[in-house]
Amino acid sequence: MKSNNIIIKSLFLFIFLFSYANAEQKIAFLDIQKILSKSVSGIFLNTSIKKIQDEKLIEFKNKKENLQNDEKKLIAKKNILEESKFEEQINDLKKKIINFNNERKNFSQDLNKKKLNGTNQIIKTLDPILKDYASKNSISLILQKKNILLGENSIDITQDILNLLDKKIKKINLK
């Protein structure tokens, strides 16, 4: 009986201390994807990347059509040209195709690097904003929204942070 009494008192003390410790911590969550897509700097980044991509795709389309035309012309000349001359021109065309594919691959990699660098610039700007906001509002933990199953809208700080970020940074350097 005495041991049960001790267990009950210990359990009560544990629950009391746990709820007290819990009450002191303030938690919030943030939708990073929304900030990266809806902020002024995020929109600038996405539209700049899209513009670069669209311009380059037109250029690639024209180069591809030229290579296809060269291939058709070469096939039409097959019976006219000497075999060695024909093989030489086929090898030249293959080199052009390899160069074209490498150029497309390099462009894709460069574009991904630019997007990643731009995103990193936004995140670097966001970090001190989050730290300052957390200290001013006594928030001890900020989580990403994608990791939250259920949460009250009152602890969603996305719009506040979005407004602060928009005041801080408008454009991204895409070098």
Order of alpha helices (4+ residues) and beta strands (2+ residues): alpha-beta-alpha-alpha-alpha-beta-alpha
